[in-house]
Amino acid sequence: MAGLRIAIVSTDGTNVNDHFGMAKRFLIYECNDIITFVEERPTETYSVGDPEHPFDPERFGRIAALLKDCTRIYITKIGDTPAAKLRGMGVEPVIYEGPIKDIPK
């Protein structure tokens, strides 16, 4: 039986250590009794450097499509609007910073 899929934002492949808006890739893991790496999904960054951080539904939609089979995403930070939109599609944002191996199963 397949486990739950989670997405992780990591710059080094070892730690959850980046903001949702800065992610250049999502590391996808399957969680059963252990956490197992499945694949890497490259993405465009959501943030375009605008200090006002306007919500961009088209850009967000392209990025969110990469997460549709995940139940959670582990990030160090995420804006309120992207977090709410992810929750609306069934992906729970989890604020966490630390080793991927220490994520609770």
N, C-alpha and C positions, 0 to 999 in steps of 0.2 A: 504494500500500500504506500502510495506517495505521501510524503510529509508536506508540511506547510512551506511555501516559498517565501523567502524574505529578500529584500534588497538592502545593500549596504553601500554607503558612500565612503570611499577610502582612496587616499592618494598613494598609499604604500602597499595595499593588499593585505596588511596585517592588522591595522587599527581602523576603527571608525573615527575619522578625523577631519571631516569637511562638512560644510554647509550645503544644503540641498541646491541652492542657487549656483554653487560653484562646481557641482559634480560634472566631470567629463566622462564618467562611466559609472555604471551600477554593477556591483558584484552580486550575483544571484546565488543564494544558498538554499538548500533544502534542509528542513529541521525535522528530525525524528528523535531518536535517543541521542543522536550526535548531529552536529552541523556539518554539512557536506557541500563543498563548492560545486556549482552547476555550470555557470558560465559568466562571462563578462559581456555587458551590453554598453557599447560606446553611446554617448549622447552629446548633444549640444548643451552648453551651459544655459541655465535659465536666466541667470543674471547677465545683463548687458552693460553693467557699470553705471546705470542711471541712479543717482542718489535718491530719487523719488520712489523707486521700485514700483512702477505701475504694473498692474497685473496684465499679462499678455496671454489671452486665452489660446491663441494659435500655437505659440511656442510651448505653453504649458501642455496643451493637448498632445503635441508630438512627443514630449518627454513622458507624460503620464501613460501613453500607450505602451511604453517599454515596461511599465510596472503593473499592468493589468492582471497578471497572474500571481502577484505577490499579496500577502496579507499584511505585511509590515515593511516599513523602510526605516533603517537606522541612520540617523544623521546627527551632527552636532548642533545644528540650528536650522530652522525653517520659518518662513514668514507665515502669518496668520491665514492669508488667503490661499496660498498653495496647500497648507496643511488641511484646511477645511475642504478644499476641492479633492484632495487625496482621500480623506475620510469618506467623502460622498461617493467615491468609487470603490470603497471597501478596503483601502490601504491605510493602515494606521501608522502615522509618523511617530517614531520613538526617538526622543532626545537621549543620546548616549555618546560618550566619548571614552574610548578604551579599546582593548584587544578584541578582535572579532571572536577569538576562541573563548572569551569569557561572557559572551552574550547568553543570557539564560535560555535554556532549551524549552 
